[in-house]
Amino acid sequence: MKAKGTRASQDLSATARLRDMLRRLYHGRSPAAFRFQLVAVIIDLAIIAFFIATPVIQQSASFLWLDYAVAALVAADLIARLLASNDMLRLMKQPTFWVDAFILLTLLMPAALASLGFLRILRLWSLSRSGSIWRHFEMRGLRPWREASHAVINLLTFLFVITGFVYTFFFRNGAGLENYIDALYFTVATVTTTGFGDIVLPGIAGKLTAIVTMIIGISLFVRLAQAIFRPAKVFSPCPQCGLRRHEPDAVHCKACGHVLNIPDEGN
């Protein structure tokens, strides 16, 4: 009995050490954590590039091997983030976790969920919500660009999601670069409302797709313009009401009037 108890305590201790190590790597600020987070971001960008290229390479002989290799990486990242979290249940309730879980499902079932494969690009949106990326932005004094970066990533994600949707349901006569470029061309022309004529989606479904694309695309462009051209604000949570964005020289919170103590990054 004592041996079993000792073995169980050792297993628990090993799990605790693993979780502590992952927590320091995912959320730490040490040089080792920085290198790990940088490698993780590079791998994520390579995965996103694979998702964008999927329509072009999905007929190749090595596609399934690549698909399952990416599935293994995504699964490992999900498990590691769960272990590194102080509150697993809270993490599992977050939209980014569900997005990544859905992407993993499409990777494990590429044939059955082929028509939903274009949603894999949402991994880009999920990556943009990663705290480690913006932590390094702040360390380099680039915090004011965070909102504009979010707006750019939201726009890019939308462009590739719509491109994948248009390619899957309107241009997929056969995998190839030309059809995917046609889908991308239509999406960009629709979002920017620069005109039509050479490529138009057929039927009522095509018209509705163009309408939805224009409405959402224009709103994302407006959001991007606001993030770039409106006066820069600092991120400093109010200790009373929690409002995070304030004018650089604000003395009181504009929401509740609480006295603020915003650090002067210039000194």
N, C-alpha and C positions, 0 to 999 in steps of 0.2 A: 504493500500500500504506500509505504514511504517513497519507494522508487517511482511509482506512478505519479505521486504528488510532486516529486522533484522534477520529473520529466515535464509535467504540465506547467510548472512554474518556469522552467527553462524555455519552453515554447512561448509562453506569455512574454517572458523577458525579451526573447528574440524578436517577437512581433512589435513590442514596444520600441526596441532599438531601431527596427526597420522604419517604423512610422516616424520616429524622431529624426532619423536621417533624411527621409523624404520631405518632412516638414521643413527642415533646414535648407534643403536643395530647392524646393519649390517657392518658399516664402522668405528665405534668408537674404542677407545683403553682403555676405562674405564673397571674396574672390572666387571660391569654388562654386558657390551658389550662382554667381553671375555667369560663370562659364557654362554651368549646366543649363541655366535658363536661356542663354544665347543659343546653345546647341539645340534645345527644344524648339525655339522659335524657327531656326533654320530648317529643322525637320518638318515643322508644321507648314512652312512656306513651300517645301518640296512636295508635301502631300497635297496642298492646294493646287500647285501646278499640275500634279497628276490628275486631279479632279477636272481642271479646265481642259486638259488634253484628252480626257477619256473618250469623248465622241470621235476623236480622230484615230485613236489607237485601240479601240475596243474590239476590233476584228483581228488584231494581231495574235500570234500564237502565245506570246508571253503575257498577255493581258491578265488572265486569271491569276497567274503567279504574282504579278504586281498587285493585283487587287487584294489578294489574301495577305500579302506582306504588309500592305497599308492597314488592313483590318487588324493585324497583330499589333502594329504600332499604336493605332487608336485605342485598342483594348488595353494595352499596357499603360497608356497615358491615363485612361479613365480609372483604372484600378489604382494607379500610383496617386492620382489626385484624391481619390477617396481615402486612401490610407494616410495621406498627408493632411487631411482635413481634421479640424478639431470637432466638427459637427457634421458627420456623414449625412444625416437625414436632411439637414439644411442644404447641403451641397446638392443632394439628389433632387431637391425641389426647384433648383434654379433652372431657368430656361436653357442656359448654355449646356448644362449636363444632359438635358433631354435632346437637344440638337445633336450633340456628339453621340448619344446612344442611338438615335435614329440613323445617323451617318454610319455607325458601326453595323447596324442591321442591314443597310443597303449594300455594304461591303461583303457581308457574310452571305447575302442572298442576291448576287448580282443579276441573275436571270429573272427571278421572280419579281424583283423590284426595279427592273431596268427602266420603267417609265418614270420612276421617282429619283433616278440617279442624278438629275440636274440639281436636286436640293443639297447635294453634298457640298456645294460651294458655300453653304451656310457655315462651314468650318471657318471661313475667313471672318465672318461676323463673330463667331464664338471666340476666335483667337484675339479679336480686337477688344474683347471684354476681359482678357487676361490681365490680372493686376501686375504681373511681373514686367510686362512690356512698358506700362506707363510708369512703373517705379523707376525704371532706368531713364525714361524721359525726364522725370523730375530730378534725378541725380545730375543730369547734364543741363539743367536750367531750361528745358524745353516744355515745361508744364503748360504755358499759355497756348501751345499748339495742340494740346490734347483734344479739345473739342473739334477743331478743324480736321484733325486726323480721323476722329470718329465719323465725321460727316463724309469724308472722302471714302473711307472703308464701307460705310453704308451704301454709298452710291455705286461703288465697284461691285459689291455683293449683289445689289439689285440688278445691275447690268448683266452679270453672268448668270444669275438665276433666271431672268427673263430670256436670255440667249439660249440657255439649256432647255427651257420650256418650249420656246419656239422651234428649236431644232428637233426636239423629241416628238412634238405633235404636228408639225407642219412640214419639216424639211427632211425627215429621216427616211428617205428612200434607200439610203445606204450610207454607211459610215464613210466619212471622208472630210478632208479639210475644206473643200469648196462649199459644201452645204453648211458647215458650221460657220464659215466666214459670212455666208449669206444671212444666216440667223443673227450673227453679231451685227452685221451692217443694218439689218432691219431694226434691231433693238436700239442702236445708237441713233439712227435716223428718227425713230419714233420718240425717244426720250428727249432729244434736242429739238424736235418738231421742225427739222430743216427741210422737210418735204418728202414726197413719195413719188412713185411712178414706176420705177424699174422692179421693185420688190414689194408686193402687197400680199398679205395673208388672205386666203380665200374664205368666203362664207361669213355667216354671222359671228361664229366663234373667232375668226380672224379679226373682225372689226372690234369686237369686245376686248380682245387681247390688246389691240392697239390703243383703245381708249383707256384701259386700266394702266397700261404702261406709261402713257403720256401724263395721266393725272399724278401717279406716284412719282414718276421721274421728275416732273416739274417741281413737286414739293421737296424732293431731295436736293435739287439744284438750289432752291431757295434757302433750304437749311444750310447748305454748304456756303452760300454767299453770306448768310448771316454770321456763320462761325468765323469766316475770314475777315469780314469788313467791320463788324460791330466792335466797339471798344473792348479791349482785353480785360478780363476779370480774373481775380485770383481765386484759388480753391482753398478755403479755410472754413471748416464747419463751425457754425455758431453753436456754442456749448448749450444754449437754451432751446432753440427750435430746430437746429440741425441744418439750416440753409447753408449750402456749401459755396455758392458763387457770390462774390462781393466785389465792389469797386476797389482798386488797389489802395486808395486812400481812405476807405470807409472807417469810421469810428464806431458807428452803431449799426446793428443788423437792420436792414430795411424791412424785414418781416415782423420782428418782435421788439426791436429797439434795444436789445441787449448790447452792452459795451463789448466791442471786439478788440482783440490783440493780434492783428495780422502781422506776421514777420515781414520785415523789409528785406527782400532778397537782394537788393542792390548794395547793401552794406555788409 
